[in-house]
Amino acid sequence: MKDKDIQDEASGPGFATNAVRAGQQRTNEDEHSEPIFTTSSFVFSSAAEAAARFSGEEAGNIYSRFTNPTVRAFEQRLASLEEAECCVATASGMSAITATILGLLKTGDHIVSSRSIFGTTTVLLTNIVAGLGIETTFVELPDLAAWEKAIRPETKLLFLETPSNPLGELVDIAALSEIAHKHGCLLAVDNCLCTPALQQPLKLGADIVIHSATKYIDGQGRCMGGAVCGTDEVVGGGVFGFLRSAGPTMSAFNAWVFLKGLETLRLRMSAHSAAALELAEWLEEQPEVERVYYPGLQSHPQYELAKSQQSGFGGVVSFELRGGKEESWRLIDATRLLSITANLGDAKTTITHPATTTHGRLTPEQRAEAGISDSLIRVAVGLEDIGDIKADLFRGMR
Ligand SMILES: *Cc1c(COP(=O)(O)O)cnc(C)c1O
């Protein structure tokens, strides 16, 4: 790290400062913490002002489905961390993905997507989006040649998660963004697993960053939310246009929880990353473990890319036990501390059997193509003592 005691004022506040302070607009009550504006609508001083707001002639709040001051504070804070011009908050991570696709694409357009994406995103693309006449071709995440080959004249969007969940595969975002732009496509990155504390895809050339705020941005498993970050033109235009008419808006209360989550995001991500690395290294040494998937391991085929593209490796570790579903379920059922739940990004460590939960709605062929075997277990490492987490997993191994 560079020795810089004094921040260059011309370049604006640093990441940690923005995480605590960006987006806050104090009201004339002089509150210190951000207020929660629980109001559906906003009042106008006259009929003429109402007309000017509705026509867009005058900026200002109208109705919380469009804008809300607490939600706006969250959007501006997250935008500052992703170094984005614009951020639009949504009711969930899935509605952030839906708003991106339906806000920017139309019938006849085509998507190229990584095969290794969140299970529900696969269902959205293959069942709902395909039903609207927007087809998706799935490719192997790391294979740049396969991405380029899958692009057609009608391709508008490339979509991916890096690292992927649960297998921790990566793609070179800078290289893929060049391919996307050469063919006139937008590159969207679901940055849920890293958050801007560990990876800033827009700085690497991506056009859109998508979040499930439900995960690490909340950080304590309380609220559902999502966000889309990018340019004023793309996100402030099509994505916001979809949101205000289709309505998957973030609530003011949830936005406030996420604002507080962002304040501790960097601290939590480095603690999750340190604990996950220690767990992954320990799992690699256990004879009952067939294989460990974690980008921070030197045995990971894309370790060098992970080191250059991310500033930390994240909290999700997956591993395959020797055996199959029976052995994996036995290990999961033997835990007493870990929570058996599909969520991740919580202070509490969670353990999941992807093949029968998050990826259970995929066909067996789709699961095999995505590399989700019956012996795979995913652990989203929380903030407990790492020795307690190891002891809990060890119990089910013997
Ligand atoms: C959870 C998750 C989503 C969906 O987010 P919700 O808030 O549950 O709607 C999307 N992408 C990834 C990578 C996720 O982990």
The ligand as an ORCA input file, in Angstrom:
! r2SCAN-3c Opt
* xyz 0 1
  C     -28.538    -13.878     -3.767
  C     -27.984    -13.554     -5.080
  C     -28.763    -12.926     -6.046
  C     -30.228    -12.611     -5.831
  O     -30.410    -11.674     -4.815
  P     -31.765    -11.576     -3.935
  O     -31.507    -10.385     -3.084
  O     -31.886    -12.859     -3.184
  O     -32.892    -11.382     -4.880
  C     -28.178    -12.611     -7.249
  N     -26.884    -12.896     -7.499
  C     -26.094    -13.507     -6.590
  C     -24.684    -13.784     -6.923
  C     -26.619    -13.856     -5.347
  O     -25.838    -14.471     -4.460
*
